[in-house]
Amino acid sequence: MYPDRRAYPTVAQIRAAEAATGLLAGGVLMSRASGGLASAIINELRADGVYGRRVGLVIGSGDNGGDALYAGAVLARRGAAVTAVLLDPAKAHASGLAALRAAGGRVVTEFGPLDVIVDGVVGIGGSGPLRPTAAALFAAVAQASPDARVVAVDLPSGVDADTGVVHDPAVRADLTVTFGLPRRAHVLAAPQCGRVVVVDIGLGPVDEVAVHALTDVEVGDRWPVPGPSDDKYRQGVVGIVAGSAKYPGAALLCSGAAVAATSGMTRYAGPAAAAVVERYPEVVAVDEPGDAGQVQAWVVGPGFGTDDAALERLTAVLAADVPVLVDADAITVLARHRRLLEGRTAPTLLTPHAGEFARLAGAPVGEDRVAAVTACARELGATVLLKGRATLIADPAGRVLVNEAGSSWAATAGSGDALSGITGALLATGLPADVAAAMGARAHAVAAEIAAGDPGAPIGASALVAAIGDAIRLLRTRAADAPAAGGI
């Protein structure tokens, strides 16, 4: 296991890990948490210094508010002007409030101008939207102090810790400071959380965490590259069944992405053969899958229609005893003919967006995307990649990998075709389906960022495909520059 592969436990697992330390009753964990929170806020203010900075605390009941109050006391002792609004004064953390007052902090009913506002409302114990009183406070600060930094304690209030659902209203943080281990919402609702800092408070490892993320180091380190004795066949031969007279571009984007993702050989089978070869002469192109020759994996579906001919091609591909990635139109066809998955022993990877997922699973994704994709993978006996800014990949055993893209530059027509080509090339090298999918999603996201440039501009999918090679080189460079890691 790579030491920096990130795990995202549930709230129940985090609370069990906290209890296992035996340090809850003595306040040791709160002391460590509030100290780390204060340090993170100090770092946020470092450019202008802490002395004289105006910090507002929005305090709910319980330990989340206690963390904010103790951190406020540290900031007040450093010379910050700290004020706190207590949403329920009778339930405010008593010793934390006493520490704030002793350090010179003040309790107020409304804020003046602020440099930082700290969300200490509910944390991981909350559910549903931000309550009206708290929402009004944050809205007033946003209007009066538009440049104030918003710091969330543990999690922005109004965001569900396990599902990442962002209720309305909810706090949108510039910085979220959490403790011990990240929460699922930090990756599932990353834009709402801003930059996430994890403070070490001495929690031990958590067993049987279902949701993980591959790091750039792991992706770059595992990317298949030719060895001294490799030939084009050993590097993986991927077959592409995509495109139609109506959508020839899907064939070009999918085939081009497979070529760019260092497939040893790309074979194309479909009605756009002439167009594919004209654009990518290295691709071996034929009209039908049965004429393509041997492949180590198939990609089927982008832009290839939903008619009887599409069903025949999908049936032929799924009958092959090699990994198959099913995307786009092929998912729509498969949703009507799920029997095609029966008896398959080779890996099957399904890559739906939300609408395709609803057709495949028979119900919309719903609020709990992790539960939905896990249930679908288990029911179908296939690995399922649910597209989104936070892409989720579930295998039939219930393990989930997540890739948070870091931007939405890949939200453009045809980019899913490119993702299929990248991932299909990886499948053909023999990587497990979930790992190939997660690596493909990461390279896809990095390619989109490279294509968009800095500060970024909208791109087309062709630009994304053109940036795939640069993305792979960047990931491999990050892996080469990182400390040595162990194997999976």
N, C-alpha and C positions, 0 to 999 in steps of 0.2 A: 504493500500500500504506500502510495506517495504521502510523505508526512504533511504536505500542504494541501492535500485534497480536502475540500471544505465540506463538513457535515452540517445538515440543517435539521436538528431534532424538533420534536413537538414540544408544546408547552408542558405537557405532563412529564416528558422525559427531562426537561430542564429543571422542573421543580423536584423531581426525584433525585437528580444529581446534586441540587443544592442541599436537600435534606441529608444526603449521604455524607456530606462533609462534616456534619455535626456542629456546624458553626452558625446556624441560623439564630438560635436562642441568644447567644452572646453578643449579637450585633456585629460580629467580625466581618461577615459578608457585606453587610450594608456599609461598614466603614471602608472596605476595599472598593466597593462600587462607587460610593460618593466621592472618594478620593480620585478614582479614575475619571469620573464625570467632571470634576473640577479641573483636572489636568487637561482634559480634552477641550473644555471651554477656554482655558487659559491659552492653549495652543491656537484656538480659533481667533483669539484677540491679540495674538503675539505681535502682529504688525503695528498695532497702535498702543500696545501695552495694556495692562489690566487696570492700573490706577485711574480712577475717575470714570471708567466705563460704566454704563448704565445697564444693569442686568435685571430683567423681570422674571419672576417665577410664577407659573400658574400651577397651583398645588391642589391635587385631589387627595382622597383619603388613602391610607395604606402606605406600603413600603415605597412605591414609586414616588409619591410625594415626599417621603422621608429622604430618599436619595437626593432629590432636588434641593431640599432644605439644607441638608448637611453640606452639599456642594456649594450652595449659596453662602454658607457660613465661611467656607474656605476663601471664596472670592471676596467677601466683605473684608476679611482680614488682610487680603492683598490690596485693599484700597478701592475695590469696585463699589459703586452705589447700588446696593441690592434691595429690591422691593419684591414683596410677594403678595399675591391675591389668593386667599383661601376659598376654594369653591364650597367647602363644607367645614367651617371653622371647628365644629365640635368633633370632627373625625380626622383632623389634621394630625400628622405624626408629632406627638408631644415633645419628645426629646429633640427631634430635628428642629422643630420650631423654636425651642428654647436655645439651641445652639445658634440659630440664625440671629435671634434677638441679641444674644450675648456678644456676637461679633459685630453688631451695629446694623444689621439688616432690619428693614421695617416692613410691617404688614400694612397694606393699603387696600382700598376698594376699587381703585382703577389705576392704570399706569400712565405715567408721563412719557416723554420721548425715551426710547430704548435703543441700545446697540445690540442686545441679545435678549431673546425671549425663550425661556426654557419650559418645555411641555412636560410637566410632572403630574399629568392628570390621571391616567389609568394604567399605562404600560400593558404587559401581556395579559393581565386579568380582565381587560375591557372587552366589551362586545357592542356592536352597533355603532351608530354615528356619534360624533361629538355632541354633547348636550348643549342646549341653547345658550346657557350662561357662558360656558367656556368658549363656544364658537364666537360669541359676541366679543369676548376679550381679544381673541386672536385677530378677528376682523378689524377691531379698533386699532390694534397695534400696527397691523399691515397698512392701514390708512394713514396713521399719524407718523409712523417710522418705517417707511417702505424699504429702507436699507437694513433694517434689523435682521440679524441672523437668527434662524429658528433652530433650536437644539431640542431634540426629542430624547427623553429618558427611556431607554429600552426599545421603544417603538412609538411612532407617531400615533397619538390618540385618534380613534376612528378607523384604524387599520387592524384587521383581524390577524392575530399572530400566526395561526396555523394555515389559513387559506390565502392570506394576502389580499383579501377583499378590502377595497377602499370604499368606505361608506361616505355618504354625503350628509353633513360636512365632515371633514377629517383634517387633521393637521398635516401640512406639507413641510417637511423638515429640510433644512440645508445640511444638517449633521444629525445622525442618530448615534447615540452612545449606548451600547448594550454590554452585557456582562457574562463572562465565562464562555458562552457559545452563541453563535448567531441564531436568529429565529428564521423560520421559513419565510416570513413576510419580508425579510431583508432582501431576499432574492426575487420573490414572487411579486413584490410591490416596490422594487428598487427605486423608481423615480420619486415615489412618495417619501422615501426614507433619506434621500440624499446620500452623502458620504457616510459610511458606517464604520465606526470604531468599536472594536471588541476589546473590552478591558478584562485582563486576566484576574479573576478573583479566587482561583484555586479549585475550580471544579475539575473532577476527574473525567476520564473519557466516558461517553455514553454509548452503551451497546445497542446494536440492532437499529441504528438510525437508517431510515428508508431513503431519505433524500440527500444526495450529494451533488457537488459540482466538480467537474474537472478543471484544473487550473491550466493556464497557458503553458506552464512548465511541463505538465503531464502531456498535454496535447502535442506540443512541439517535440518532446522526447520520444513519443510513440509514433510520430508521423512516418509512414513507410518510405524509405529511400533505398535506391538500388545498392546492393552490396557487391563485392568484387566478383562473385560467381553468378550474379543474377542476370537473367535475360528478360525479354519483354513478357514472357509467359509467367515467370516467377514473380514479377511485380504486380500481377493481377490483370485479368482480362475482364472488362465489364461490358455487358450488352445493354444497349439503350433502345427501348421501344417507346417512341414519343412522336408527337407532331401529327399533323394531318394537313389536307389541302387548306382547311380553314385556319389552322394554327401552325404553320411551319416553323415559326420562331421558337416554339417550345422545344422542337428537336435540336435546333441550333444551340440554344442556351444550355440544355441538358448535356448534349454531347461536348460542347466546348468546356463546360465546367469539369466534366470527367477527364478530359485531356489535360486541363490545367492542374487538376488535383493529383497529377503524376501517375495516372493509370498507365500500366505497361502497354496496354492496347485497349482501344475503344472500338467496339463493333456496334454499328447502328442498323436497326431493322425497322423499316417503315416507309411511308409514302413520301417522305422528304429526303430520301437518300441522295438525290442529285444535289440538293441545296446544301446538305451537310458536308459532302465531299468537296464541293466548291469552296466552302468556308474553311473546312478543316481537312485538308488532303490526307492527313495521317489516319483518319478514321476509315475503317473497313465497313462499307455500307452495302446493304442488300434490302430487298423489299419486305421480306417476311422473317420472323424469328427462326423458323425452321431451317432457313438457309444461312444463318449467321455463323455456324460453326461453334466450337466450344467456348464457353465463358465460365468465369468463376463466380459471377453474380449478374443478376439482371436488374435493371431499373425499368419500370413499366408505368405508363399513364399520363405524363404531362402532355396535354393538348391532343390526345389521340382519340377523343370522342367517346361516346357512350352507346354506340350502335352495335349491331350483331358482329360486325368485323372486329370491334374493340373487344367484345366478349371472347371471340375466338382467339385473339392474340393473348389476352390475359389468361385464358385457360391453358394455352400452350406454354406460357412462361411459368405459371405456377405448377405445372406438371414436371418441370425440371427439378432435379435433386441438387439445387444450388441455392444460395441466399437470394431472395427477391425483395426489392424495395418497391412498394406499391404506392403511387402518388396520384393526386389530382383526379382526372376522369376515371382512372382505374379504381379509385376508392368508391366512386359513385356506382360503378359497375359491380364491384365486389359487395357493396351494401345490399344489392339485389340478389347476389349469388354467393352467399357466405359459405355454401357447401364446398367452394373451390379451395378453401383452407383445410378441409378435412383430409387427414392422412398425410399432410406435409410433415416431413421430418427435418428438412433444412430450415434455417432461420427465415422468418418473414418479418419485414419491417414496413409498417404502415405510417404514412407521414401526412395526416390530415391537418387542414386549418379548421377553425371552429365549426363552420358550416358543414364541411365534409365529415367531421367527427360526429355531428348530430345525425347525419344519414347513416353512418357506420354503426354507431352505438344505439340508435333508436331514440335518443333523447339529447337535448342540448347539454353542453359542457357543465353549465351551472356555476355556482360560486366556488366550489371546492375543486379546482382543476386537478390537483394531485389525486384526490379520490377518484375523479372521473376517469383520468387516463390510466390509473392503476387497475380499476375495475374492468375497463375495456380490454386492456392487455391480457388480463387473467382470463376473461371470458373467451377471447378469440385465440388464445394460445400464441400470440404474436407480440413482437415489440412494437410499441406505438409511440410515435413522435408527434406531440401536439404543438403546432406552431404558435408562436407568439413572441413578444419581446423577451419574456421568460419562457423559452422553449423547454417542454418537459418530455422526457423519454422514459417510458416505463417498460420493464420486461415482465413476462408472465409470472415471475416469482415475486413480484411486488417491489423490486428495487427501482428507484427513480433517479435519473440524472437530470440536472437542470443547467441550462445555459442562459444567463442573463446577457443579452446582446450588448448592453451599454449604450445603445442608441437605437433609433428607429429608421436609420438610413436604408435598411433592407426592405422596408415596407413599400415595395414598388412592384408593378406587374412583371411577372417572369422570374422574380427572385427565387420563388419556390422551385422552379425548374432547375435553377442553378444549384440549389441546395441538394436536390435529388442527384444531380450529376456528381457533385463532390462526394456525397455519402456513398453512392453506388461504387465509385472508384475505391473507397476505403473498404467497403464490404468485400470487394473482389480480392483484397489482400489477405483475407482470413480473419480480420478483426471481429470480435463479437459484435452483434448487431447494435446493442445499446452503446457500446464504446464508439463504434464507427459513427453512429448518429450524433453523439455528443461532440465528437471531434469535428464532424462535418459542420454542425451548427456553429461551433466556435470559429472555425476558419471562415465560414460564410459571414459571420458578424464582423470579424476583423477586416475581411475584404471590403465589406460595405463601408466601413469607417475610412479605410484607405482611399477608396474611390470617391467618397464624399469630400475628403480633404479637410483642411483646417482653415477657417472655423466651420466648414461644412456647407454643402449645397446639395439639393436633391439630385439623385442619380437615376439612371436607367439600369436595368438588369445587365445589359451588355457591358457597362462600365464595371459592375461588380465582378463579372466573369473575368474581365481583363486584369483585375486586381488580385485574383486568387493566388497566383504565384508569389506575389509580394507578401500576401498574408501568411502563406506557409513559411516563407523565409523569415518573416518576423517572429512567428511562433517558435521556429527552430532556433533562432538566435536567442530568444528569451530562455529557452531550455538550456542552451549551451552556456549561457552566462550565469545560470542558477547553480547553487550548491548541488553536489551529487545527490540523487534521490534513489530510493530503492524501487524494486519492481512491484507490479500490482499483484 
